[in-house]
Every structure is written in structure tokens, then in C-alpha cells.
């Protein structure tokens, strides 16, 4: 059988200082192409990406984290990706995991694979995760697992791999352009009964790594709770929401 085409997508914003370090960690031969989408950065991210030979797309205006991902996935599908792995170019996540994550998908074990930054509490906090983010992460993850019937170690990681079928089935185009996009995506995948899994991933918090502040974290948390309420209403048949409905029939 032919090897699946794996495309890495890098949603970038002001990632000039960390881009090369991120790329060095992606194991040679683990991806077929790398696409960087620059969300109107104020530094030289796009110029460096082109210099490094990446497929580079630049937004004329900032569309937000979710809006950036929409461009990433649309372009990856257009280029014939069988598996798409999202890697943040700010070096917060361990890109060495790419072949292991995509391998779980290509072998038919999972449809979605996430990096789990919270293998242990002390490892997460030692890696620089703020205490309030750790607490919010744990509470929301327990709630999300309970309500969706999943068992992920973490729901809030930005290191993720998806099969083409997932991207062609769930309605991610309807998602927010903000950070809650990630939660919408996973809950959509759960609603469509895709197989979700995860793999341990080191925590890296440092000045150049992107991270939302306390206020935006609270907004993100409230948005997640509202999303779960919508999911419950949809699952109970109280509302038919396009957000959680597949774009095409799901193969049995």
C-alpha cells in the first residue's frame, strides 16, 4: 500500500525567533510537506518561512488562531493530505512526536491524536505551566471527558494530528476564529464518534512561546462551558445544531 501523505501545518504569529528550532525537531522524512500560515505577523516570520522552503501563506489581516487553522486545513486538503498534523511554530510543543502521532492514525488505531502535556502534575508545573492554567485544564478536561464519553489526558493541547476523513466530515468551517476553535473541533470529533487518543508531550512555557493571559483564559473557559451545554442539547435531541452535525455520512 502507498504511504499516506502527511502534511504538517504551522499556524504562525510572530514566530520568527522559534521557527527554525521547531523545524529542526520534526524528524526527517516524517512529513511530506510543511505549510506555514502567517496570520499577519509583525516580524519576519513569512520571509524566514519562504527562505526555509516552506509553503507559505500570509493573511493580509489577523484572523485569529481559529481563522489561521481554517486556512491551514483547507490548504492541506487541497494539497492531497491523508493525515494533517498541526505543530505550533513557537516551540512550545515537542515536534519530535510527529511520526508517533501520525503513525497511530496511519495504522488505523486513532482518527485524532493529541499531545498530552500533563503526564504528571509536577512535570507540567516544572515545565512552566502557570498554576491557574493547570487547575483550569484539569477541571475542564474532567468535565469534557465525562460529558463526551472520552478519556483524553488533556483537552487543551495545541499539538494535534487528524485523518483526512475527520477533516472532511466535521464542520470545522463553522467554528470560531478564536482559541475556542480547538475545543469545538474535539467535541465535534467526539460527536461524530471518531476515535480520539493522546500521547505524552513535554511542557514548554518561555517568553517566546505564545500563551493567552488570565483574562482571555477565563473567556476561553466560559466559551468551553457554553460549548458543552450546546453539545448536550444536541446530543439529547433538544436542538439540531449544524456545528455538531457531519458534513457527510460517516462510514460505519
N, C-alpha and C positions, 0 to 999 in steps of 0.2 A: 504494500500500500504506500502511496505517496505520503511524504512527511507533511504535516499540516503547516500552513503558512502562519507564522507567529509575527504579529506586529506589536511593537512597543509604542505606546503613546505617552507623551510627556506634556501635561498641561502646565505651561510655564508662565510665571510672572516675576520679573526681576530675578532671574536665576543665573545671571552671568557668572557669579562667583563660585557657584556649586555645580554647574552643568558638566564640566569636564570630569570632575570627581565622580559624579553619578554615572556617567557613561563608562568610566573605567571599571566600574563594578559589575556591569552587565556582562556575563560570561560570553566569550567569543562563540559565535555560532548558535546561540540560544534564541536569537530573534532574526527574522528575515529582513525587516525594515524598522526604522525608528522615525516616528513622526513627532515633531515638536510644534505645538500651537502656542504662539506668543500672544498673551492677552493684553496687548498694548503696553508692554513693559516700558519703564523709564530708563532702562540701562541698555547694554549691548547684547542682550540675550539672543535676539534674532540674528544679528550679524555673526555672533560666535557659532550659533547652530548651523548656519549656512557654511561657515568656514570648516566645520567639523563634518560636513557632508550629510547632514540630516535633512529629511524632507521638512521644510519649514513653512508654516502658515502663520500669518500675522493678522490679528484683528485690528481694524482701524480704531476701534474704541473698546474699552474694557467691558466685557460681557459678564464677568464674574466666573467663579470656579465651576459652577454647573454649566454655564454657557460655553466655557472652554472645553469641557468634556464632550459636549454635544458635537462640536466641530471635530474633536479627536475621533470619536466613534464613527461619525459619518464618513470621514476620510479613510479610516481603516477599513470599513466595509467596502467602500468604493474601490479600494486597492486589493480587494480579494482576501482579506484576513479570515483565517479559520479560527484563530484564537487571538484575543487582544489582551495585552497586559498594560495596565496603567502604572507608571512609575513617576513619582514627583521628582522633578529635577533639582529640588532644593537639598538633596542628600539626607532627608530625614528618614528614609526607608532604605532597607538593605536590598539593592538591586541584584545581588548575587543569588537571590532566591528565585529569580525569573524561571530557570529551567525546571525547578521543582514544582512551582505553581502551575506552569503551563503543562507540565507532564501529567499532573493529576487530571487535567482536562482532556489531553490527547489520549490518555489511557482509558477514558470513559468512567473514571471514578467520580469526578465532580463536574458540574457545569459552571460554577462560580467558586473561586478560591480567593480568600483574603489573607493578608498578613496580620497576625495577632501579636500586638505589641505588649500584651500583658500576660506573659507566661507566669510571672510571679509579681507580687506587689513591690518587693524591694528592687527587682530588676527594672521595673517601669519607673519608679521614683528615682533610682540611681541614674537612669538614663536622661533625667531632666524633665520628665513629665510633671507639670505643676500638680500639687495635691488636689486642688479643686477639680481639675480635668480628670484626674484619676477617679475621684469619687463620682462625678457625673457619668463618666464612662461606665463604671461598674453598675450603677443603678439603672441607667438606660439599657445597658446590654442585658441585664437580668430580665427587665420588663419586656424588651423586644423578643428575646428568646421565648419567654413564657407565652406571649400573645401570638407569635407566629409559628410556634411549634418547632423552632430551630434550636441548635445547640452551639452557636458560634462563641469562641472565646472573647471576641470583640466585634462590635458592630460599627466601629468608628475609625477604622483604619483606611488610609488612602492608597494602600498598596493592594491592587486587585487584578484578577485575571478573569476573563469571560469567554465563553464559547461564542461562536458566531450565531448559533441558534438562540442564545439568550438575547443578544443584541437585536436580532431580527424579530423577536417575539414580544418582549416587554415594551411598554410605551414610554421609553425614556425621553423621547422628544417633548413630552408634555411636562416634564419635570421643571423644577425651579432652576433658575440660573445661579442661585446662591449655594451655600455649603450644604444645605439640607438635601441637595441632589443625591448625595451618596446614600442617605437613609431611604429616600424614595426608591432608589434603584434596588437596594437589597430587599426591601419589603415587597416591591413588585416581583422580584425573582422568587421570593417565598410564596407570594400569592399564586404564581404560576406553577408552583410545585417543582421548581428546579432544585438540583442537589447542591447545597451550599457547604463549603468546607473551609478550613483555615490551616495556617502553618505558622510556627513561631517566627517572630521578626523582632530584631533589636530596636530599642527606642533610641532616637537621637533628637534631642532638643538643644539647639545652639542658636546664636544670634541670627545667622543667615538662613536658618530653616523657617519656613512660613508657618505661622500659627495664629489663630484668631484669639482676640483678647477676651477678658471676662465677660464684658457686656455682650459681645457677639456670641460667646459660648452659651449665655443664657437664652438669647434669641434662638439659637440653634436647638437648644434643649426643648424649649417650648414648641418650636416647629416640629420636632420629632414626636412629641406627645400628641399634638394635633393630628399628625400623620397617622399615628397608631389608632386614634379614635376613628379616623376615616376608614382605615383598613378594617377595623372591627365592624363598622356599619356595613361595609361592602361584603365582608365575609358572612355576616348574619342575614344578608339579603334585604337590609333596610334601605340600602342605596346602591344603585348601579353606577360605579364610578369608572370612567374611562382610564383613569390613572392606573388602576389595578387590573384592567382587562387586557388580555393578549391582543396583539395586532393581527395575529393569525392563529389558526388552530394549533394546539400543542400536540405533537405526536405522542401516542400512548406508549 
